[in-house]
């Protein structure tokens, strides 16, 4: 048997992709990429904890 055919058979033969499976893969890739973009790093979280909270001035109730 020819080596290329044997390698093709060992690798699984023809691969027929169902469109729904390909869409699921694309959606999963996009979801994971979005999670990476939204991820807040450890340093940023620590800065948020250590940073003093700013108090907002209520301009309606200020003494004139």
mmJSON file of the N, C-alpha and C atoms, coordinates in Angstrom:
{"data_MODEL":{"atom_site":{
"group_PDB":["ATOM","ATOM","ATOM","ATOM","ATOM","ATOM","ATOM","ATOM","ATOM","ATOM","ATOM","ATOM","ATOM","ATOM","ATOM","ATOM","ATOM","ATOM","ATOM","ATOM","ATOM","ATOM","ATOM","ATOM","ATOM","ATOM","ATOM","ATOM","ATOM","ATOM","ATOM","ATOM","ATOM","ATOM","ATOM","ATOM","ATOM","ATOM","ATOM","ATOM","ATOM","ATOM","ATOM","ATOM","ATOM","ATOM","ATOM","ATOM","ATOM","ATOM","ATOM","ATOM","ATOM","ATOM","ATOM","ATOM","ATOM","ATOM","ATOM","ATOM","ATOM","ATOM","ATOM","ATOM","ATOM","ATOM","ATOM","ATOM","ATOM","ATOM","ATOM","ATOM","ATOM","ATOM","ATOM","ATOM","ATOM","ATOM","ATOM","ATOM","ATOM","ATOM","ATOM","ATOM","ATOM","ATOM","ATOM","ATOM","ATOM","ATOM","ATOM","ATOM","ATOM","ATOM","ATOM","ATOM","ATOM","ATOM","ATOM","ATOM","ATOM","ATOM","ATOM","ATOM","ATOM","ATOM","ATOM","ATOM","ATOM","ATOM","ATOM","ATOM","ATOM","ATOM","ATOM","ATOM","ATOM","ATOM","ATOM","ATOM","ATOM","ATOM","ATOM","ATOM","ATOM","ATOM","ATOM","ATOM","ATOM","ATOM","ATOM","ATOM","ATOM","ATOM","ATOM","ATOM","ATOM","ATOM","ATOM","ATOM","ATOM","ATOM","ATOM","ATOM","ATOM","ATOM","ATOM","ATOM","ATOM","ATOM","ATOM","ATOM","ATOM","ATOM","ATOM","ATOM","ATOM","ATOM","ATOM","ATOM","ATOM","ATOM","ATOM","ATOM","ATOM","ATOM","ATOM","ATOM","ATOM","ATOM","ATOM","ATOM","ATOM","ATOM","ATOM","ATOM","ATOM","ATOM","ATOM","ATOM","ATOM","ATOM","ATOM","ATOM","ATOM","ATOM","ATOM","ATOM","ATOM","ATOM","ATOM","ATOM"],
"id":[1,2,3,4,5,6,7,8,9,10,11,12,13,14,15,16,17,18,19,20,21,22,23,24,25,26,27,28,29,30,31,32,33,34,35,36,37,38,39,40,41,42,43,44,45,46,47,48,49,50,51,52,53,54,55,56,57,58,59,60,61,62,63,64,65,66,67,68,69,70,71,72,73,74,75,76,77,78,79,80,81,82,83,84,85,86,87,88,89,90,91,92,93,94,95,96,97,98,99,100,101,102,103,104,105,106,107,108,109,110,111,112,113,114,115,116,117,118,119,120,121,122,123,124,125,126,127,128,129,130,131,132,133,134,135,136,137,138,139,140,141,142,143,144,145,146,147,148,149,150,151,152,153,154,155,156,157,158,159,160,161,162,163,164,165,166,167,168,169,170,171,172,173,174,175,176,177,178,179,180,181,182,183,184,185,186,187,188,189,190,191,192],
"type_symbol":["N","C","C","N","C","C","N","C","C","N","C","C","N","C","C","N","C","C","N","C","C","N","C","C","N","C","C","N","C","C","N","C","C","N","C","C","N","C","C","N","C","C","N","C","C","N","C","C","N","C","C","N","C","C","N","C","C","N","C","C","N","C","C","N","C","C","N","C","C","N","C","C","N","C","C","N","C","C","N","C","C","N","C","C","N","C","C","N","C","C","N","C","C","N","C","C","N","C","C","N","C","C","N","C","C","N","C","C","N","C","C","N","C","C","N","C","C","N","C","C","N","C","C","N","C","C","N","C","C","N","C","C","N","C","C","N","C","C","N","C","C","N","C","C","N","C","C","N","C","C","N","C","C","N","C","C","N","C","C","N","C","C","N","C","C","N","C","C","N","C","C","N","C","C","N","C","C","N","C","C","N","C","C","N","C","C","N","C","C","N","C","C"],
"label_atom_id":["N","CA","C","N","CA","C","N","CA","C","N","CA","C","N","CA","C","N","CA","C","N","CA","C","N","CA","C","N","CA","C","N","CA","C","N","CA","C","N","CA","C","N","CA","C","N","CA","C","N","CA","C","N","CA","C","N","CA","C","N","CA","C","N","CA","C","N","CA","C","N","CA","C","N","CA","C","N","CA","C","N","CA","C","N","CA","C","N","CA","C","N","CA","C","N","CA","C","N","CA","C","N","CA","C","N","CA","C","N","CA","C","N","CA","C","N","CA","C","N","CA","C","N","CA","C","N","CA","C","N","CA","C","N","CA","C","N","CA","C","N","CA","C","N","CA","C","N","CA","C","N","CA","C","N","CA","C","N","CA","C","N","CA","C","N","CA","C","N","CA","C","N","CA","C","N","CA","C","N","CA","C","N","CA","C","N","CA","C","N","CA","C","N","CA","C","N","CA","C","N","CA","C","N","CA","C","N","CA","C","N","CA","C","N","CA","C","N","CA","C","N","CA","C"],
"label_alt_id":[null,null,null,null,null,null,null,null,null,null,null,null,null,null,null,null,null,null,null,null,null,null,null,null,null,null,null,null,null,null,null,null,null,null,null,null,null,null,null,null,null,null,null,null,null,null,null,null,null,null,null,null,null,null,null,null,null,null,null,null,null,null,null,null,null,null,null,null,null,null,null,null,null,null,null,null,null,null,null,null,null,null,null,null,null,null,null,null,null,null,null,null,null,null,null,null,null,null,null,null,null,null,null,null,null,null,null,null,null,null,null,null,null,null,null,null,null,null,null,null,null,null,null,null,null,null,null,null,null,null,null,null,null,null,null,null,null,null,null,null,null,null,null,null,null,null,null,null,null,null,null,null,null,null,null,null,null,null,null,null,null,null,null,null,null,null,null,null,null,null,null,null,null,null,null,null,null,null,null,null,null,null,null,null,null,null,null,null,null,null,null,null],
"label_comp_id":["UNK","UNK","UNK","UNK","UNK","UNK","UNK","UNK","UNK","UNK","UNK","UNK","UNK","UNK","UNK","UNK","UNK","UNK","UNK","UNK","UNK","UNK","UNK","UNK","UNK","UNK","UNK","UNK","UNK","UNK","UNK","UNK","UNK","UNK","UNK","UNK","UNK","UNK","UNK","UNK","UNK","UNK","UNK","UNK","UNK","UNK","UNK","UNK","UNK","UNK","UNK","UNK","UNK","UNK","UNK","UNK","UNK","UNK","UNK","UNK","UNK","UNK","UNK","UNK","UNK","UNK","UNK","UNK","UNK","UNK","UNK","UNK","UNK","UNK","UNK","UNK","UNK","UNK","UNK","UNK","UNK","UNK","UNK","UNK","UNK","UNK","UNK","UNK","UNK","UNK","UNK","UNK","UNK","UNK","UNK","UNK","UNK","UNK","UNK","UNK","UNK","UNK","UNK","UNK","UNK","UNK","UNK","UNK","UNK","UNK","UNK","UNK","UNK","UNK","UNK","UNK","UNK","UNK","UNK","UNK","UNK","UNK","UNK","UNK","UNK","UNK","UNK","UNK","UNK","UNK","UNK","UNK","UNK","UNK","UNK","UNK","UNK","UNK","UNK","UNK","UNK","UNK","UNK","UNK","UNK","UNK","UNK","UNK","UNK","UNK","UNK","UNK","UNK","UNK","UNK","UNK","UNK","UNK","UNK","UNK","UNK","UNK","UNK","UNK","UNK","UNK","UNK","UNK","UNK","UNK","UNK","UNK","UNK","UNK","UNK","UNK","UNK","UNK","UNK","UNK","UNK","UNK","UNK","UNK","UNK","UNK","UNK","UNK","UNK","UNK","UNK","UNK"],
"label_asym_id":["A","A","A","A","A","A","A","A","A","A","A","A","A","A","A","A","A","A","A","A","A","A","A","A","A","A","A","A","A","A","A","A","A","A","A","A","A","A","A","A","A","A","A","A","A","A","A","A","A","A","A","A","A","A","A","A","A","A","A","A","A","A","A","A","A","A","A","A","A","A","A","A","A","A","A","A","A","A","A","A","A","A","A","A","A","A","A","A","A","A","A","A","A","A","A","A","A","A","A","A","A","A","A","A","A","A","A","A","A","A","A","A","A","A","A","A","A","A","A","A","A","A","A","A","A","A","A","A","A","A","A","A","A","A","A","A","A","A","A","A","A","A","A","A","A","A","A","A","A","A","A","A","A","A","A","A","A","A","A","A","A","A","A","A","A","A","A","A","A","A","A","A","A","A","A","A","A","A","A","A","A","A","A","A","A","A","A","A","A","A","A","A"],
"label_entity_id":["1","1","1","1","1","1","1","1","1","1","1","1","1","1","1","1","1","1","1","1","1","1","1","1","1","1","1","1","1","1","1","1","1","1","1","1","1","1","1","1","1","1","1","1","1","1","1","1","1","1","1","1","1","1","1","1","1","1","1","1","1","1","1","1","1","1","1","1","1","1","1","1","1","1","1","1","1","1","1","1","1","1","1","1","1","1","1","1","1","1","1","1","1","1","1","1","1","1","1","1","1","1","1","1","1","1","1","1","1","1","1","1","1","1","1","1","1","1","1","1","1","1","1","1","1","1","1","1","1","1","1","1","1","1","1","1","1","1","1","1","1","1","1","1","1","1","1","1","1","1","1","1","1","1","1","1","1","1","1","1","1","1","1","1","1","1","1","1","1","1","1","1","1","1","1","1","1","1","1","1","1","1","1","1","1","1","1","1","1","1","1","1"],
"label_seq_id":[1,1,1,2,2,2,3,3,3,4,4,4,5,5,5,6,6,6,7,7,7,8,8,8,9,9,9,10,10,10,11,11,11,12,12,12,13,13,13,14,14,14,15,15,15,16,16,16,17,17,17,18,18,18,19,19,19,20,20,20,21,21,21,22,22,22,23,23,23,24,24,24,25,25,25,26,26,26,27,27,27,28,28,28,29,29,29,30,30,30,31,31,31,32,32,32,33,33,33,34,34,34,35,35,35,36,36,36,37,37,37,38,38,38,39,39,39,40,40,40,41,41,41,42,42,42,43,43,43,44,44,44,45,45,45,46,46,46,47,47,47,48,48,48,49,49,49,50,50,50,51,51,51,52,52,52,53,53,53,54,54,54,55,55,55,56,56,56,57,57,57,58,58,58,59,59,59,60,60,60,61,61,61,62,62,62,63,63,63,64,64,64],
"pdbx_PDB_ins_code":[null,null,null,null,null,null,null,null,null,null,null,null,null,null,null,null,null,null,null,null,null,null,null,null,null,null,null,null,null,null,null,null,null,null,null,null,null,null,null,null,null,null,null,null,null,null,null,null,null,null,null,null,null,null,null,null,null,null,null,null,null,null,null,null,null,null,null,null,null,null,null,null,null,null,null,null,null,null,null,null,null,null,null,null,null,null,null,null,null,null,null,null,null,null,null,null,null,null,null,null,null,null,null,null,null,null,null,null,null,null,null,null,null,null,null,null,null,null,null,null,null,null,null,null,null,null,null,null,null,null,null,null,null,null,null,null,null,null,null,null,null,null,null,null,null,null,null,null,null,null,null,null,null,null,null,null,null,null,null,null,null,null,null,null,null,null,null,null,null,null,null,null,null,null,null,null,null,null,null,null,null,null,null,null,null,null,null,null,null,null,null,null],
"Cartn_x":[0.852,0.0,0.894,0.461,1.232,1.234,2.336,2.465,1.453,1.197,0.262,-1.145,-1.557,-2.886,-2.958,-1.903,-1.876,-1.936,-1.181,-1.193,-2.572,-3.202,-4.535,-5.541,-5.428,-6.35,-6.125,-4.86,-4.549,-5.067,-4.976,-5.42,-6.938,-7.659,-9.11,-9.863,-9.172,-9.862,-10.472,-11.536,-12.145,-12.836,-12.719,-13.349,-14.43,-15.64,-16.776,-17.27,-17.172,-17.59,-19.066,-19.809,-21.201,-21.221,-21.997,-22.01,-22.341,-23.214,-23.573,-22.382,-21.578,-20.391,-19.381,-19.205,-18.28,-18.761,-20.071,-20.613,-20.373,-20.582,-20.339,-18.887,-17.979,-16.551,-16.233,-16.791,-16.551,-17.116,-18.308,-18.899,-18.083,-17.57,-16.751,-15.451,-14.84,-13.617,-13.888,-14.988,-15.338,-15.636,-16.323,-16.641,-15.368,-14.438,-13.175,-12.349,-12.343,-11.614,-12.226,-13.542,-14.225,-13.912,-13.826,-13.477,-12.069,-11.156,-9.781,-9.738,-10.572,-10.607,-11.185,-12.187,-12.857,-12.11,-11.1,-10.388,-9.634,-9.814,-9.124,-7.949,-6.78,-5.586,-5.496,-4.618,-4.42,-3.971,-3.062,-2.545,-3.674,-4.519,-5.63,-6.624,-6.878,-7.772,-7.195,-5.892,-5.257,-5.296,-5.089,-5.169,-6.563,-7.589,-8.966,-9.265,-8.665,-8.883,-8.169,-6.94,-6.105,-6.518,-7.01,-7.371,-8.503,-8.346,-9.411,-10.644,-11.788,-13.041,-13.241,-13.636,-13.892,-15.325,-15.496,-16.838,-17.394,-18.625,-19.26,-19.946,-19.813,-20.421,-21.83,-22.779,-24.179,-24.441,-24.551,-24.707,-26.092,-27.067,-28.422,-28.506,-27.785,-27.91,-26.807,-26.0,-24.9,-25.424,-24.737,-25.135,-24.62,-25.502,-25.109,-24.782],
"Cartn_y":[-1.18,0.0,1.239,2.226,3.462,4.197,4.845,5.51,6.643,7.408,8.519,8.028,6.942,6.407,5.851,5.168,4.623,5.743,6.809,7.946,8.592,8.687,9.271,8.43,7.112,6.228,6.275,6.351,6.442,7.754,8.823,10.14,10.245,9.311,9.327,9.388,9.374,9.374,10.725,10.717,11.996,12.638,13.911,14.656,15.542,15.155,15.928,16.775,18.075,18.997,19.351,19.187,19.59,21.093,21.871,23.327,23.736,23.008,23.371,23.197,22.171,21.963,23.074,23.462,24.557,25.872,26.141,27.344,27.309,26.149,26.023,26.304,25.791,26.05,27.533,28.174,29.606,30.416,30.044,30.753,30.563,29.363,29.1,29.894,29.962,30.765,32.233,32.765,34.165,34.405,33.464,33.589,33.611,32.712,32.673,33.928,34.432,35.669,36.833,36.872,37.938,37.845,36.625,36.455,36.967,36.72,37.208,38.73,39.369,40.833,41.41,40.736,41.231,40.911,40.079,39.637,40.798,40.952,41.987,41.32,41.876,41.289,41.472,40.715,40.754,42.134,42.745,44.068,45.096,45.054,46.006,45.787,44.519,44.248,44.773,44.597,45.099,46.623,47.266,48.73,49.204,48.493,48.861,48.715,47.729,47.521,48.593,48.909,49.839,51.285,51.605,52.978,53.466,54.629,55.14,55.485,55.264,55.545,57.058,57.521,58.949,59.233,60.302,60.674,61.697,61.465,62.39,63.501,64.709,65.86,65.987,66.065,66.248,67.743,68.24,69.671,70.178,69.323,69.747,70.117,69.423,69.618,70.504,71.112,71.897,73.206,73.655,74.895,76.067,77.001,78.148,79.34],
"Cartn_z":[0.0,0.0,0.0,-0.694,-0.797,0.548,0.872,2.17,2.35,1.33,1.453,1.78,1.144,1.413,2.827,3.268,4.623,5.655,5.434,6.358,6.369,5.217,5.118,5.897,5.802,6.507,8.018,8.443,9.867,10.44,9.66,10.12,10.201,9.641,9.775,8.471,7.383,6.099,5.788,5.004,4.634,5.831,5.916,7.004,6.415,6.65,6.162,7.323,7.164,8.211,8.052,9.098,9.106,9.411,8.665,8.882,10.32,10.975,12.348,13.288,13.077,13.92,13.676,12.423,12.108,12.73,12.72,13.356,14.863,15.472,16.907,17.248,16.432,16.665,16.534,15.512,15.311,16.473,16.943,18.076,19.338,19.562,20.735,20.684,19.487,19.339,19.639,19.124,19.366,20.842,21.487,22.91,23.75,23.454,24.211,23.988,22.769,22.479,23.255,23.327,24.071,25.561,26.087,27.496,27.771,26.842,27.022,27.038,26.187,26.137,27.421,28.001,29.2,30.478,30.388,31.582,32.233,33.543,34.295,35.003,34.828,35.4,36.908,37.516,38.962,39.426,38.7,39.079,39.073,38.052,37.981,39.115,39.474,40.591,41.9,42.102,43.322,43.369,42.243,42.196,42.569,42.127,42.447,43.923,44.581,46.01,46.821,46.434,47.201,46.969,45.8,45.459,46.368,46.971,47.832,47.002,47.586,46.886,46.806,45.652,45.486,45.908,46.646,47.086,46.105,45.712,44.785,45.577,45.087,45.741,45.226,46.147,45.782,45.673,44.465,44.252,44.619,44.715,45.049,46.524,47.386,48.825,49.421,48.596,49.164,49.773,50.791,51.464,50.626,50.349,49.523,50.378],
"occupancy":[1.0,1.0,1.0,1.0,1.0,1.0,1.0,1.0,1.0,1.0,1.0,1.0,1.0,1.0,1.0,1.0,1.0,1.0,1.0,1.0,1.0,1.0,1.0,1.0,1.0,1.0,1.0,1.0,1.0,1.0,1.0,1.0,1.0,1.0,1.0,1.0,1.0,1.0,1.0,1.0,1.0,1.0,1.0,1.0,1.0,1.0,1.0,1.0,1.0,1.0,1.0,1.0,1.0,1.0,1.0,1.0,1.0,1.0,1.0,1.0,1.0,1.0,1.0,1.0,1.0,1.0,1.0,1.0,1.0,1.0,1.0,1.0,1.0,1.0,1.0,1.0,1.0,1.0,1.0,1.0,1.0,1.0,1.0,1.0,1.0,1.0,1.0,1.0,1.0,1.0,1.0,1.0,1.0,1.0,1.0,1.0,1.0,1.0,1.0,1.0,1.0,1.0,1.0,1.0,1.0,1.0,1.0,1.0,1.0,1.0,1.0,1.0,1.0,1.0,1.0,1.0,1.0,1.0,1.0,1.0,1.0,1.0,1.0,1.0,1.0,1.0,1.0,1.0,1.0,1.0,1.0,1.0,1.0,1.0,1.0,1.0,1.0,1.0,1.0,1.0,1.0,1.0,1.0,1.0,1.0,1.0,1.0,1.0,1.0,1.0,1.0,1.0,1.0,1.0,1.0,1.0,1.0,1.0,1.0,1.0,1.0,1.0,1.0,1.0,1.0,1.0,1.0,1.0,1.0,1.0,1.0,1.0,1.0,1.0,1.0,1.0,1.0,1.0,1.0,1.0,1.0,1.0,1.0,1.0,1.0,1.0,1.0,1.0,1.0,1.0,1.0,1.0],
"B_iso_or_equiv":[0.0,0.0,0.0,0.0,0.0,0.0,0.0,0.0,0.0,0.0,0.0,0.0,0.0,0.0,0.0,0.0,0.0,0.0,0.0,0.0,0.0,0.0,0.0,0.0,0.0,0.0,0.0,0.0,0.0,0.0,0.0,0.0,0.0,0.0,0.0,0.0,0.0,0.0,0.0,0.0,0.0,0.0,0.0,0.0,0.0,0.0,0.0,0.0,0.0,0.0,0.0,0.0,0.0,0.0,0.0,0.0,0.0,0.0,0.0,0.0,0.0,0.0,0.0,0.0,0.0,0.0,0.0,0.0,0.0,0.0,0.0,0.0,0.0,0.0,0.0,0.0,0.0,0.0,0.0,0.0,0.0,0.0,0.0,0.0,0.0,0.0,0.0,0.0,0.0,0.0,0.0,0.0,0.0,0.0,0.0,0.0,0.0,0.0,0.0,0.0,0.0,0.0,0.0,0.0,0.0,0.0,0.0,0.0,0.0,0.0,0.0,0.0,0.0,0.0,0.0,0.0,0.0,0.0,0.0,0.0,0.0,0.0,0.0,0.0,0.0,0.0,0.0,0.0,0.0,0.0,0.0,0.0,0.0,0.0,0.0,0.0,0.0,0.0,0.0,0.0,0.0,0.0,0.0,0.0,0.0,0.0,0.0,0.0,0.0,0.0,0.0,0.0,0.0,0.0,0.0,0.0,0.0,0.0,0.0,0.0,0.0,0.0,0.0,0.0,0.0,0.0,0.0,0.0,0.0,0.0,0.0,0.0,0.0,0.0,0.0,0.0,0.0,0.0,0.0,0.0,0.0,0.0,0.0,0.0,0.0,0.0,0.0,0.0,0.0,0.0,0.0,0.0],
"pdbx_formal_charge":[null,null,null,null,null,null,null,null,null,null,null,null,null,null,null,null,null,null,null,null,null,null,null,null,null,null,null,null,null,null,null,null,null,null,null,null,null,null,null,null,null,null,null,null,null,null,null,null,null,null,null,null,null,null,null,null,null,null,null,null,null,null,null,null,null,null,null,null,null,null,null,null,null,null,null,null,null,null,null,null,null,null,null,null,null,null,null,null,null,null,null,null,null,null,null,null,null,null,null,null,null,null,null,null,null,null,null,null,null,null,null,null,null,null,null,null,null,null,null,null,null,null,null,null,null,null,null,null,null,null,null,null,null,null,null,null,null,null,null,null,null,null,null,null,null,null,null,null,null,null,null,null,null,null,null,null,null,null,null,null,null,null,null,null,null,null,null,null,null,null,null,null,null,null,null,null,null,null,null,null,null,null,null,null,null,null,null,null,null,null,null,null],
"auth_seq_id":[1,1,1,2,2,2,3,3,3,4,4,4,5,5,5,6,6,6,7,7,7,8,8,8,9,9,9,10,10,10,11,11,11,12,12,12,13,13,13,14,14,14,15,15,15,16,16,16,17,17,17,18,18,18,19,19,19,20,20,20,21,21,21,22,22,22,23,23,23,24,24,24,25,25,25,26,26,26,27,27,27,28,28,28,29,29,29,30,30,30,31,31,31,32,32,32,33,33,33,34,34,34,35,35,35,36,36,36,37,37,37,38,38,38,39,39,39,40,40,40,41,41,41,42,42,42,43,43,43,44,44,44,45,45,45,46,46,46,47,47,47,48,48,48,49,49,49,50,50,50,51,51,51,52,52,52,53,53,53,54,54,54,55,55,55,56,56,56,57,57,57,58,58,58,59,59,59,60,60,60,61,61,61,62,62,62,63,63,63,64,64,64],
"auth_comp_id":["UNK","UNK","UNK","UNK","UNK","UNK","UNK","UNK","UNK","UNK","UNK","UNK","UNK","UNK","UNK","UNK","UNK","UNK","UNK","UNK","UNK","UNK","UNK","UNK","UNK","UNK","UNK","UNK","UNK","UNK","UNK","UNK","UNK","UNK","UNK","UNK","UNK","UNK","UNK","UNK","UNK","UNK","UNK","UNK","UNK","UNK","UNK","UNK","UNK","UNK","UNK","UNK","UNK","UNK","UNK","UNK","UNK","UNK","UNK","UNK","UNK","UNK","UNK","UNK","UNK","UNK","UNK","UNK","UNK","UNK","UNK","UNK","UNK","UNK","UNK","UNK","UNK","UNK","UNK","UNK","UNK","UNK","UNK","UNK","UNK","UNK","UNK","UNK","UNK","UNK","UNK","UNK","UNK","UNK","UNK","UNK","UNK","UNK","UNK","UNK","UNK","UNK","UNK","UNK","UNK","UNK","UNK","UNK","UNK","UNK","UNK","UNK","UNK","UNK","UNK","UNK","UNK","UNK","UNK","UNK","UNK","UNK","UNK","UNK","UNK","UNK","UNK","UNK","UNK","UNK","UNK","UNK","UNK","UNK","UNK","UNK","UNK","UNK","UNK","UNK","UNK","UNK","UNK","UNK","UNK","UNK","UNK","UNK","UNK","UNK","UNK","UNK","UNK","UNK","UNK","UNK","UNK","UNK","UNK","UNK","UNK","UNK","UNK","UNK","UNK","UNK","UNK","UNK","UNK","UNK","UNK","UNK","UNK","UNK","UNK","UNK","UNK","UNK","UNK","UNK","UNK","UNK","UNK","UNK","UNK","UNK","UNK","UNK","UNK","UNK","UNK","UNK"],
"auth_asym_id":["A","A","A","A","A","A","A","A","A","A","A","A","A","A","A","A","A","A","A","A","A","A","A","A","A","A","A","A","A","A","A","A","A","A","A","A","A","A","A","A","A","A","A","A","A","A","A","A","A","A","A","A","A","A","A","A","A","A","A","A","A","A","A","A","A","A","A","A","A","A","A","A","A","A","A","A","A","A","A","A","A","A","A","A","A","A","A","A","A","A","A","A","A","A","A","A","A","A","A","A","A","A","A","A","A","A","A","A","A","A","A","A","A","A","A","A","A","A","A","A","A","A","A","A","A","A","A","A","A","A","A","A","A","A","A","A","A","A","A","A","A","A","A","A","A","A","A","A","A","A","A","A","A","A","A","A","A","A","A","A","A","A","A","A","A","A","A","A","A","A","A","A","A","A","A","A","A","A","A","A","A","A","A","A","A","A","A","A","A","A","A","A"],
"auth_atom_id":["N","CA","C","N","CA","C","N","CA","C","N","CA","C","N","CA","C","N","CA","C","N","CA","C","N","CA","C","N","CA","C","N","CA","C","N","CA","C","N","CA","C","N","CA","C","N","CA","C","N","CA","C","N","CA","C","N","CA","C","N","CA","C","N","CA","C","N","CA","C","N","CA","C","N","CA","C","N","CA","C","N","CA","C","N","CA","C","N","CA","C","N","CA","C","N","CA","C","N","CA","C","N","CA","C","N","CA","C","N","CA","C","N","CA","C","N","CA","C","N","CA","C","N","CA","C","N","CA","C","N","CA","C","N","CA","C","N","CA","C","N","CA","C","N","CA","C","N","CA","C","N","CA","C","N","CA","C","N","CA","C","N","CA","C","N","CA","C","N","CA","C","N","CA","C","N","CA","C","N","CA","C","N","CA","C","N","CA","C","N","CA","C","N","CA","C","N","CA","C","N","CA","C","N","CA","C","N","CA","C","N","CA","C","N","CA","C","N","CA","C","N","CA","C"],
"pdbx_PDB_model_num":[1,1,1,1,1,1,1,1,1,1,1,1,1,1,1,1,1,1,1,1,1,1,1,1,1,1,1,1,1,1,1,1,1,1,1,1,1,1,1,1,1,1,1,1,1,1,1,1,1,1,1,1,1,1,1,1,1,1,1,1,1,1,1,1,1,1,1,1,1,1,1,1,1,1,1,1,1,1,1,1,1,1,1,1,1,1,1,1,1,1,1,1,1,1,1,1,1,1,1,1,1,1,1,1,1,1,1,1,1,1,1,1,1,1,1,1,1,1,1,1,1,1,1,1,1,1,1,1,1,1,1,1,1,1,1,1,1,1,1,1,1,1,1,1,1,1,1,1,1,1,1,1,1,1,1,1,1,1,1,1,1,1,1,1,1,1,1,1,1,1,1,1,1,1,1,1,1,1,1,1,1,1,1,1,1,1,1,1,1,1,1,1]
}}}
